[in-house]
Amino acid sequence: MPAEVREIQPMRPGRSQRVDYEYRRMGTCNVLLASEPLRGWRMADVTQTKTAKDWAMFTEKIASAYPNAEKIILIEDNLNTHKPASWYETFPPEKAKALMDKFELVYTPKHGSWLNMAEIELNVVSAQCLKKRIASIEEMKNMVNTWEKERNEKTKTINWQFSTADARVKLHRLYPSFQI
């Protein structure tokens, strides 16, 4: 359990348990997540860092989940590690090239990560199992793995309702306009 700075006050009749917001930080970690929204499938990985190597290793796991796919379209945000160079920093050139050929990277607009459906899944995992103090990366991995397994068993899909017409209204600054 994370180190509490103040003692937790137990429940008593007529009064709920009292936990102070202050705690001793035990470290940080990163959750990488890929989802296939229409199938109701997702894959998550917890890493200690958020590096190019972590991303490259995760994409290798994604590729191994789809061994017969000719092309995997990966929609992601504009993080500086989400780029083909990360494969070359991590793997031998032949493997990096094979991953580069396997993936089509599509980036959401800057300040538009909400267009990425994996962000919806990240919000779900945060709400369902990460809104509490977690003492270790092992506990975090167990929680995320359990969440992933249960969510995949239920084949929870994403009901995406953002249409092209909505995009033209909400993202009008990104679309060219023609003056006649």
Secondary structure, DSSP 8 states (H G I E B T S, - for coil): ---BSS--B--BTTB--B--S-B------EEEEEEETTTTEEEEEEES---HHHHHHHHHHHHHH-TT-S-EEEEE---TT-SHHHHHHHS-HHHHHHHHHHEEEEE--TT-GGG-HHHHHHHHHHHHH-SS----HHHHHHHHHHHHHHHHHTT--------HHHHHHHTGGGS-----
